[in-house]
Amino acid sequence: MLENHVACDVTFFIGKQRQEVTAHKYVLISRSSVFYAMLCGLLQETGPINIPDIEPDVFKQLLRFLYFEVFEPDGESILALLYAAKKYAVESLVNKCVSWLKEGISVDNVCSILQQAHTLDEQDLRSKCLEFIMDNGSSVLKHSSFRNLSSECVELVISQDELCAEEDEVYEAMKDWAETEQVLGERKNLIRFSIMDGKYFANKVASDNILTADEKVNIFRHFHNSEDAKYLQVARKPKFQEMQRVVRFSTNGPASSTGSMLHAIEFRCSKEVLLHGIILYGAMQRKCNSCGMAIRKFYYCNSCGCQSESKTCCGELSLIYYCNYCGRTHQNENFCNYCSRSGQYCSNCGNWQEYLVPDAAISDTVVQLLDESKRIIISMKCQKTTAESELLEVLFDDPVVLKKNWYTITTVMSIYGTTRSGVNGEKVVSLGDGQLIEFRDSSLSATDTNVSSGQIPGLLLSRRQ
């Protein structure tokens, strides 16, 4: 009856072209409370009804659903169909449209869907769009459809801490959207200038007219550790993949003495990463090949003259060794000053041979992470360590997001004795998906730790999703 226009008793003029469409009142009023009020209420329409805000094809889709429950959406008209379903309170059609849109969200359409969801107050659909944008922020900000968002939607997107995008990408997108400084207005405060790369800010932002001279000075002061910067300083928190190990040495080298000297290495990432901690070599303990007993080692107190295996006494301590052959103590690790015996003698079995095994913990190792200007980002003593082979994972209390800058890791290990060291170091290590970690020597290192060999064998990090 609908298709053949049989016994139709209501006429609509649809769209800007006023195309005539006929239907049956009893079907419309039985499926839609809005049509009921329009056709049977106190203010019911008389004569042909004008509907200029819905196109004929979309209105006919609405009628087919009301008559036959037919739902045959397409990408070009689905948002308009959702609008029509909301306008005439056809909830079952609204739900079908929303479900269809959720399944088809992409970089190409997410801004359009978000705008319609915001306009129609479809909270669930809006949340789904925001979730997609947070995970694909860089691509969405660069898409031309971002410029068509309303100011409310732009503010909603840019204000999110979880937006997965560099701050320079946020800045460029906001500039393109606003086109003029007047339109951008106070929304510029949503841009987190203080977490931008300093070089980008100096070369690009400072030469634009988005910020006043005082505001630019304020941001530069922040880059130099001033505490009174005006703009948001909280780093965004994008989603990251599972933590993975990045080991820069292909081979474990010989044992090396650590003492309390500073080891350092510099690195940078080709893309933003989340750094959870670093990998260190564990303390090594000298043991006998035959019986496994540890070589005896003592500390000599220069104040009272006592000898103990403990580091605690009343004055300055000196490390000494006990020769089981002649019974004397001496300070030469591998040579007795009195009987001239070399090696380290095992008191349990009398065997002079020795070898190294990994200890179960690190003793008072101070780890620091420095930024490109050598300012301290993290400084901590090792507390969370797990032994696996000869490598120990040192986890930060809170992971830190690293930009595409150079960073420095330094360690000072209070270990008297030896640790394993690494050799055949890789200058560039791949994380997969084209992401790289590059290492270089640090001028801060007071030891032989460098790109090729030494300590600090690896990093614990996550790539962005």
DOKOLSE-448989 format. One record per residue (C-alpha): residue in three letters; z, y, x. Coordinates in steps of 0.02 Angstrom, whole numbers, padded with zeros to 5 digits, always signed. Example, Ala and Ser with C-alpha at 12.3 -4.5 7.8 and 13.67 -1.06 7.14 Angstrom:
BEGIN
ALA+00390-00225+00615 SER+00357-00053+00684 
***
This chain:
BEGIN
MET+00000+00000+00000 LEU+00037+00118+00143 GLU-00124+00086+00235 ASN-00230+00092+00077 HIS-00137+00242+00003 VAL-00099+00149-00159 ALA+00022+00235-00280 CYS+00082+00358-00148 ASP+00193+00492-00223 VAL+00236+00606-00076 THR+00122+00703+00040 PHE+00158+00769+00215 PHE+00061+00890+00324 ILE+00096+00829+00501 GLY+00082+00918+00668 LYS+00004+01082+00716 GLN-00161+01028+00640 ARG-00075+00990+00473 GLN-00149+00816+00455 GLU-00116+00745+00283 VAL-00012+00584+00274 THR+00045+00503+00111 ALA+00187+00381+00078 HIS+00305+00311-00054 LYS+00469+00397-00094 TYR+00565+00237-00135 VAL+00532+00166+00038 LEU+00579+00326+00129 ILE+00739+00360+00032 SER+00797+00179+00049 ARG+00780+00182+00241 SER+00832+00359+00287 SER+00974+00469+00227 VAL+00877+00621+00286 PHE+00725+00575+00180 TYR+00844+00543+00034 ALA+00916+00718+00048 MET+00741+00790+00069 LEU+00667+00700-00082 CYS+00814+00672-00200 GLY+00951+00794-00151 LEU+01002+00959-00226 LEU+00881+01049-00111 GLN+00740+00924-00127 GLU+00566+00973-00073 THR+00432+01002-00204 GLY+00249+00983-00165 PRO+00177+00939+00006 ILE+00304+00938+00149 ASN+00262+01020+00315 ILE+00322+00932+00474 PRO+00249+01034+00620 ASP+00360+00964+00760 ILE+00298+00783+00752 GLU+00121+00727+00792 PRO+00024+00620+00665 ASP+00017+00463+00774 VAL+00205+00468+00801 PHE+00242+00498+00616 LYS+00133+00350+00570 GLN+00230+00241+00694 LEU+00390+00298+00608 LEU+00319+00250+00437 ARG+00261+00079+00497 PHE+00437+00044+00559 LEU+00514+00101+00394 TYR+00393-00009+00295 PHE+00370-00161+00406 GLU+00498-00152+00549 VAL+00349-00141+00667 PHE+00396-00072+00839 GLU+00247-00052+00956 PRO+00293+00086+01078 ASP+00191+00152+01221 GLY+00241+00256+01371 GLU+00157+00414+01309 SER+00236+00424+01136 ILE+00404+00337+01154 LEU+00503+00497+01184 ALA+00422+00580+01034 LEU+00459+00425+00930 LEU+00641+00433+00984 TYR+00646+00615+00930 ALA+00573+00569+00759 ALA+00696+00425+00737 LYS+00842+00540+00778 LYS+00778+00677+00664 TYR+00768+00561+00514 ALA+00925+00460+00558 VAL+00839+00292+00577 GLU+00971+00215+00689 SER+00889+00045+00708 LEU+00733+00129+00776 VAL+00838+00243+00887 ASN+00921+00089+00965 LYS+00754+00006+00996 CYS+00683+00162+01079 VAL+00836+00183+01189 SER+00833+00001+01244 TRP+00647+00012+01283 LEU+00672+00171+01385 LYS+00817+00098+01484 GLU+00710-00048+01539 GLY+00567+00063+01594 ILE+00654+00201+01692 SER+00559+00249+01850 VAL+00542+00394+01970 ASP+00393+00455+01870 ASN+00481+00466+01701 VAL+00668+00479+01731 CYS+00673+00669+01722 SER+00580+00671+01557 ILE+00694+00537+01486 LEU+00850+00626+01548 GLN+00794+00788+01467 GLN+00761+00704+01300 ALA+00925+00608+01307 HIS+01017+00770+01342 THR+00929+00862+01201 LEU+00962+00722+01076 ASP+01140+00691+01139 GLU+01105+00510+01182 GLN+01251+00487+01300 ASP+01217+00306+01349 LEU+01035+00340+01392 ARG+01083+00496+01487 SER+01209+00397+01590 LYS+01077+00267+01630 CYS+00959+00404+01691 LEU+01093+00481+01799 GLU+01134+00312+01875 PHE+00950+00289+01922 ILE+00939+00466+01994 MET+01097+00441+02098 ASP+01018+00286+02180 ASN+00846+00365+02202 GLY+00893+00546+02228 SER+00772+00588+02369 SER+00619+00526+02273 VAL+00670+00606+02108 LEU+00705+00776+02186 LYS+00532+00778+02265 HIS+00443+00729+02104 SER+00354+00868+02010 SER+00444+00824+01847 PHE+00609+00885+01919 ARG+00544+01064+01898 ASN+00534+01037+01709 LEU+00718+00999+01685 SER+00827+01121+01592 SER+00961+01216+01687 GLU+01095+01106+01606 CYS+01012+00946+01669 VAL+00982+01018+01842 GLU+01165+01065+01857 LEU+01215+00893+01795 VAL+01112+00808+01931 ILE+01151+00921+02078 SER+01339+00925+02045 GLN+01357+00736+02066 ASP+01447+00676+02223 GLU+01351+00512+02215 LEU+01178+00592+02228 CYS+01084+00493+02361 ALA+00991+00634+02448 GLU+01004+00742+02602 GLU+01067+00917+02568 ASP+00906+00994+02634 GLU+00813+00894+02499 VAL+00932+00965+02368 TYR+00899+01140+02433 GLU+00709+01121+02431 ALA+00712+01047+02256 MET+00821+01187+02189 LYS+00707+01318+02267 ASP+00553+01238+02187 TRP+00640+01226+02019 ALA+00703+01405+02018 GLU+00548+01486+02097 THR+00646+01649+02107 GLU+00819+01693+02172 GLN+00861+01771+02005 VAL+00835+01607+01911 LEU+00936+01511+02040 GLY+01080+01634+02026 GLU+01254+01559+02040 ARG+01180+01384+02035 LYS+01156+01402+02222 ASN+01342+01365+02235 LEU+01302+01185+02186 ILE+01206+01167+02349 ARG+01324+01104+02485 PHE+01266+01215+02626 SER+01416+01171+02733 ILE+01365+00987+02750 MET+01185+01027+02797 ASP+01118+00996+02970 GLY+01161+01152+03069 LYS+00987+01168+03144 TYR+00903+01156+02973 PHE+01019+01289+02903 ALA+00986+01406+03050 ASN+00797+01381+03052 LYS+00761+01369+02866 VAL+00901+01426+02750 ALA+00954+01575+02854 SER+00776+01644+02849 ASP+00764+01632+02658 ASN+00836+01758+02537 ILE+00937+01634+02434 LEU+01101+01682+02518 THR+01168+01855+02557 ALA+01205+01906+02735 ASP+01392+01883+02706 GLU+01364+01710+02633 LYS+01260+01657+02783 VAL+01395+01718+02902 ASN+01522+01620+02800 ILE+01424+01459+02819 PHE+01399+01486+03005 ARG+01587+01510+03020 HIS+01611+01343+02935 PHE+01497+01261+03063 HIS+01617+01328+03195 ASN+01772+01254+03111 SER+01823+01404+03007 GLU+01930+01353+02858 ASP+01879+01486+02732 ALA+01701+01433+02687 LYS+01660+01467+02506 TYR+01540+01326+02464 LEU+01575+01146+02420 GLN+01617+01051+02577 VAL+01640+00877+02503 ALA+01508+00758+02569 ARG+01408+00665+02439 LYS+01449+00481+02420 PRO+01289+00382+02399 LYS+01288+00194+02376 PHE+01274+00086+02529 GLN+01233-00096+02562 GLU+01354-00224+02631 MET+01430-00192+02802 GLN+01331-00265+02948 ARG+01359-00285+03134 VAL+01251-00192+03258 VAL+01274-00267+03432 ARG+01185-00177+03574 PHE+01210-00306+03712 SER+01104-00463+03718 THR+01217-00548+03846 ASN+01402-00550+03886 GLY+01431-00502+04066 PRO+01574-00536+04184 ALA+01752-00481+04158 SER+01792-00302+04206 SER+01954-00209+04236 THR+01991-00080+04101 GLY+02149+00010+04150 SER+02169+00169+04048 MET+02001+00251+04085 LEU+01887+00324+03952 HIS+01732+00230+03897 ALA+01599+00322+03797 ILE+01425+00296+03724 GLU+01317+00408+03614 PHE+01210+00352+03467 ARG+01111+00417+03320 CYS+01034+00340+03164 SER+00858+00366+03098 LYS+00931+00375+02921 GLU+01100+00412+02847 VAL+01226+00269+02867 LEU+01407+00232+02826 LEU+01508+00193+02983 HIS+01653+00073+02949 GLY+01711+00051+03129 ILE+01661-00015+03299 ILE+01660-00178+03395 LEU+01760-00197+03556 TYR+01789-00332+03683 GLY+01962-00409+03672 ALA+02091-00418+03810 MET+02066-00562+03931 GLN+02207-00666+04002 ARG+02201-00763+04166 LYS+02236-00948+04146 CYS+02227-01104+04252 ASN+02074-01215+04236 SER+02176-01375+04244 CYS+02326-01347+04133 GLY+02287-01187+04038 MET+02448-01101+04091 ALA+02439-00912+04108 ILE+02447-00835+04281 ARG+02617-00756+04302 LYS+02619-00566+04301 PHE+02767-00447+04314 TYR+02807-00262+04305 TYR+02913-00183+04441 CYS+03026-00036+04396 ASN+03024+00096+04533 SER+03191+00167+04474 CYS+03307+00016+04463 GLY+03204-00115+04557 CYS+03206-00245+04419 GLN+03058-00358+04384 SER+03007-00409+04209 GLU+02860-00470+04108 SER+02897-00327+03987 LYS+02825-00152+04010 THR+02988-00074+03953 CYS+03119-00014+04079 CYS+03210+00142+04136 GLY+03078+00221+04246 GLU+02899+00216+04309 LEU+02825+00040+04314 SER+02709-00042+04439 LEU+02609-00199+04403 ILE+02648-00341+04523 TYR+02602-00525+04540 TYR+02705-00678+04587 CYS+02642-00797+04722 ASN+02701-00973+04681 TYR+02655-01034+04854 CYS+02776-00926+04956 GLY+02883-00857+04815 ARG+02849-00674+04856 THR+02791-00538+04736 HIS+02648-00422+04780 GLN+02532-00292+04701 ASN+02367-00367+04755 GLU+02295-00461+04606 ASN+02197-00591+04706 PHE+02281-00593+04878 CYS+02461-00620+04934 ASN+02513-00490+05064 TYR+02640-00610+05141 CYS+02562-00782+05156 SER+02378-00728+05146 ARG+02340-00854+05011 SER+02197-00798+04898 GLY+02173-00834+04715 GLN+02311-00844+04586 TYR+02423-00995+04594 CYS+02475-01091+04439 SER+02661-01134+04444 ASN+02637-01276+04320 CYS+02511-01388+04410 GLY+02479-01311+04581 ASN+02293-01278+04551 TRP+02225-01118+04627 GLN+02070-01105+04514 GLU+02064-00983+04370 TYR+01955-00932+04223 LEU+01956-00808+04080 VAL+01984-00833+03894 PRO+01990-00704+03753 ASP+02159-00643+03699 ALA+02197-00624+03513 ALA+02225-00436+03505 ILE+02192-00266+03581 SER+02338-00169+03651 ASP+02352+00015+03603 THR+02168+00057+03607 VAL+02129+00237+03556 VAL+01960+00258+03472 GLN+01878+00425+03435 LEU+01717+00473+03345 LEU+01644+00642+03397 ASP+01504+00742+03316 GLU+01356+00820+03406 SER+01464+00968+03461 LYS+01596+00847+03528 ARG+01717+00892+03389 ILE+01833+00749+03338 ILE+01791+00669+03170 ILE+01905+00517+03185 SER+02046+00480+03306 MET+02151+00324+03285 LYS+02242+00183+03372 CYS+02179+00008+03340 GLN+02281-00072+03202 LYS+02159-00180+03104 THR+02081-00306+03220 THR+02013-00480+03195 ALA+01969-00598+03337 GLU+01802-00687+03331 SER+01742-00760+03496 GLU+01767-00618+03622 LEU+01725-00476+03501 LEU+01852-00383+03397 GLU+01812-00277+03243 VAL+01904-00111+03239 LEU+01896-00039+03062 PHE+01925+00145+03021 ASP+02051+00183+02884 ASP+01910+00273+02791 PRO+01724+00246+02825 VAL+01626+00403+02869 VAL+01449+00451+02819 LEU+01341+00491+02971 LYS+01189+00604+02963 LYS+01036+00594+03076 ASN+01128+00676+03222 TRP+01197+00617+03388 TYR+01376+00551+03385 THR+01492+00490+03523 ILE+01613+00344+03521 THR+01753+00349+03650 THR+01887+00219+03687 VAL+02037+00215+03801 MET+02111+00041+03814 SER+02289+00024+03877 ILE+02258-00150+03944 TYR+02314-00199+04118 GLY+02204-00342+04168 THR+02026-00377+04113 THR+01908-00380+03965 ARG+01735-00451+03946 SER+01590-00328+03970 GLY+01410-00325+03908 VAL+01245-00322+04001 ASN+01060-00307+03956 GLY+01097-00169+03832 GLU+00967-00117+03703 LYS+00922+00068+03694 VAL+00857+00048+03515 VAL+00922-00079+03388 SER+00836-00112+03221 LEU+00938-00122+03060 GLY+00790-00180+02955 ASP+00680-00085+02832 GLY+00621+00027+02973 GLN+00794+00098+03007 LEU+00844+00114+03190 ILE+01000+00150+03295 GLU+00967+00236+03462 PHE+01093+00234+03605 ARG+01105+00346+03759 ASP+01227+00374+03903 SER+01373+00492+03875 SER+01431+00619+04002 LEU+01609+00589+03941 SER+01615+00411+04006 ALA+01729+00394+04158 THR+01679+00213+04185 ASP+01523+00108+04205 THR+01498+00102+04015 ASN+01319+00157+03979 VAL+01166+00102+03882 SER+01133-00045+03997 SER+01308-00117+04019 GLY+01494-00095+03997 GLN+01610-00081+03847 ILE+01589-00033+03661 PRO+01468-00175+03620 GLY+01430-00128+03440 LEU+01452-00036+03275 LEU+01503-00087+03099 LEU+01397+00006+02971 SER+01305+00001+02806 ARG+01132+00062+02762 ARG+01096+00166+02608 GLN+01029+00073+02459 
***
